Amino acid sequence: MLRTVSAQRLASITPFYAMKLLARARELEAQGRSVVHMEIGEPDFITPQPVTDAGIRALRQGQTHYTPSAGLPELRETIARHYHDQFGVTVDARRILITPGASGALQLILAALVDPGSQVLLADPGYPCYRNFVYLYEGEPVMIPAGPEHGYQLSVDMLEQYWTGRTRCVMLASPSNPTGTIVPGDTLQAMLSLIRRHKGLLIVDEIYQNLCYHGKPQTALALGEDIFVINSFSKYFGMTGWRLGWLVAPEAYIDHLDMLAQNLFLAASTPAQHAALAAFEAPTRKLLEQRRQEFQRRRDYLLPALRALGFGIPVEPQGAFYLYADCSRFSGDSYTFATTLLEKAGVAITPGIDFGHYQADRHVRFAYTTSMEKLQQGVERLANFIA
């Protein structure tokens, strides 16, 4: 028998329980069971037709060779214009790198910043890849408990309390997964001032940036050129399977990030990059705005419906497409609650243990990434299950 020898870092990296539940849901569906999917953070809408058409044209025109590692120049320029036109922020296209999804951007940044033993401050609850990627580069993710009184986000006082001589950077998500909350502009500015004072760095995940339901979307790039910002074509633009994202980095890091990209993935998908050019065109943006409004309509239905059933949701999410709900009225074990709900009622949700440790056993995440009809069906099943 072949002996398995695994790297030590694997002991710290955890799987996605949402994917485990999804696999089980698919098994049940293969057996003829009906399942309402609210576990996966993937829009149910297909890629906008203009984007698909642009991808097909690129393939037919033979656009199948490598692009530069930093990405297709036209796409980098288009994203730079997007920041200027939508946010009034001037970003040099050289500071923009195109990556295989936002995950590719996150890997580049952490590979450039994290040494063994470096600490990265994160909100708990938060997206699991953040801490897992820090472990991948042998850093130490410092999970800071962030409850509803802080909008499930970090604060200046938290950073002061947890900052040490080994702290290298702070990572925020606005809007966030799993809570859908946003870091207020004045809070972000105050945290950035503290980080600068400690000679640290700030990373902001903005992949849900345009899925906002109150006020105009904002970008951390408005606060300075010393910030790392991650974005993606997956969530708002509906291009999950195309695996395309981008990052904006301080000028001093661009050459290092380009070198890392050459070694980690060489370049992002060429047809996907050509397709993404159409994502910023007027007909596509009109369709995406209609979809954003539909996500808001779903949120405005599901939020009061879950509260009426007895789930605790003290903070109204301002963006993304998630509701982070306290299920302790029904169970003290969110994973058992989620698995039992799937098996007995055919409703798939994600347990809080995917997102950290702080009160994870009493929280679950609902993703309203399915039709209104399915959401209504899911609420009905939930009501019967609870009863």
ABEGO torsion letter per residue (X at the ends): XBBBBBBAAAAABBBBAAAAAAAAAAAAAAAGBBBBBAABBBBABBBBAAAAAAAAAAAAAGBABBBBAAEBAAAAAAAAAAAAAAAGBBBBAAABBBBBEAAAAAAAAAAAABBBGBBBBBBOBBBAAAAAAAAAAGBBBBBBBBBAAAGGBBBAAAAAAABBAABABBBBBOBBOAAGBBBBAAAAAAAAAAAAAAGBBBBBBAAAAABBABEBBBBAAAAEAABBBBBBAAAAAGAAAAGBBBBBBBAAAAAAAAAAAAAAAGBBBAAAAAAAAAAABAAAAAAAAAAAAAAAAAAAAAAAAAAAAGBBBABBBABEABBBBBAAAABABAAAAAAAAAAAAGBBBBBAAAAEABGAAABBBBBBABBAAAAAAAAAAAAAAAX
